[in-house]
Structures are given as C-alpha cells and as structure tokens.
Amino acid sequence: MAARPSADRALFFALLTGLVASAWGALWLWSQTPYGRYVDHGRWSDVGLVASWCSALPAGEIVVPALLYAGAWLLMIAAMMLPTTLPLLDIFRRVVMGRRDASRLVAILIAGYLLAWLAFGLAAHAIDWVLLDAAQATPWFVAHGWVVGATVVGAAGLFQFSALKYRCLEKCRAPFGFVAARWRGRRPARDAFAIGFGHGLFCVGCCWALMLLMFVVGTGNLGWMLVLAAVMAAEKNLPRGARLSAPLGLALIAWSGAIAIANLGFAA
C-alpha cells in the first residue's frame, strides 16, 4: 500500500505529459496543413472549404474563424501553459486523492484554467484583427508596420518591472497557499473550477505581455512557443525564478530598441 501514492503520482504525470505532448504534436500537424493560418492568425477567407462553411452558417464569417482560432489557441495554452502549472496540479491532486471523483475534479480545475486563458486569447485575437484592419487602411502603417512590433516588445519589457507582474507572479509561485485558501470540499466541482479559473486569471496577469509576443513573432511559431513556455515556467517554478523578470525585461526593451534602430537606419 505504501507504493500506491507514488504509483498514482507517476500515472498522473504520465497522463499530463501525454496531454501536453499531444497538444504540441497537434499544433505541429495543424501548422503543416493548408489550415495552418488558423494557428498563425492568417486570413480565413483564403481557404475555400472554411469559406464555404462561413457562407453556409448564420454569421459564419465571424463564428467559424472565431471557433478555429479558439481551438488553435486552446492547443497553444495546453502546450505552453499547462507545464507551468504542474506544482498546482500536483498539490490539488494530493488534496483530492482519496475521493472517488478525484480525476474529474482535476479535469475541472484544468478546464477552469484553460477558460481563463481562452477568454484572454479571444480578446487578444479580436484586438489584433481590429489593429490589422485599421493599419491596412492607413498608408503610414502599411509602410511602418514594424512600429507595432517594436511597441509590443517594448511594452512587454516594461511590464516585467510592474507591480502587477510581481503580485500575480507571487500568487503563481505559491500554489499550496492558493489551493488551501480556496478548497472547502463542500462543493467540490465548484471549488475545483474556481481554483483553476482563479489561478488562470493570475497566470494571465503575470504572463499576458509575454504571450502577446506571439503576435509579433507569429502565433504558430513552434520554436518561439518553446522558448516562451520555458521562460514562463522558469519564472513561475524555479526557486529564484522571480529574479529572471528584470533581466528579461531589459532584454525585451533592448530588442525593441534594436527593431527601431534597424528600421530607422534602413529608412535613412
């Protein structure tokens, strides 16, 4: 019987690793198809099959692309952010381990976490679409699109020094206290969802600026996804991970300046 908790923990991590690996694999396979633009935030109207769905469904021009982008974004979050929540998931697993519905409660927590990031992703995609449409109608932005990229990178760098960043990061780095303060057990499904959604909100608050970098380098760029996922996991989980925020902020600000210098120098 003593080996049972260890076996359960190994099975849990194996299943979670499989889920994350499946998300990475699905993203790679999707990006190799003609529909890879949905991973990379491309133009949906260029794809004949999906365009036909859009014309066949009520408000399809909005609904179908939104659903496809939402699906791609969920895969990205599962691939990039679930690994950063391993300490939280492991603690919650141990809290509910003796319950018959333990697996269901862990799944509900994950669903709440993903929902928080899904809401942010849909808002970010919508804003990106508005900015792209506005930029295409403005000759200056057509000629100086790099300004948006430099601004996003610079803003992400400055955010690394903000009080909000550190408050949210502190919550993310204290999963035991987070679970203990919210788990009552009288309404287990509701508590599990609230823990997942609440932790997801703090995770968004901590990492939203870094995630916006995906819109600069390409939301379907698997290489950059791996880099950013590793950075966010290190910030949230390494013993001295919080100390990475300032150097990362300086690096991003320097990157923004380099983009501006390169483009202004080229224009001159």
Secondary structure, 3 states (H helix, E strand, C coil): CCCHHHHHHHHHHHHHHHHHHHHHHHHHHHHCCCCHHHCCCCCHHHCHHHHHHHHHCCCHHHHHHHHHHHHHHHHHHHHHCHHHHHHHHHHHHHHCCCCCCHHHHHHHHHHHHHHHHHHHHHHHHHHHHHHHHHHHCCHHHHHCCHHHHHHHHHHHHHHCCCHHHHHHHHHHCCHHHHHHHHCCCCCHHHHHHHHHHHHHHHHHHHHHHHHHCHHHHCCCCHHHHHHHHHHHHHHHHCCCHHHHHHHHHHHHHHHHHHHHHHHHHHHC
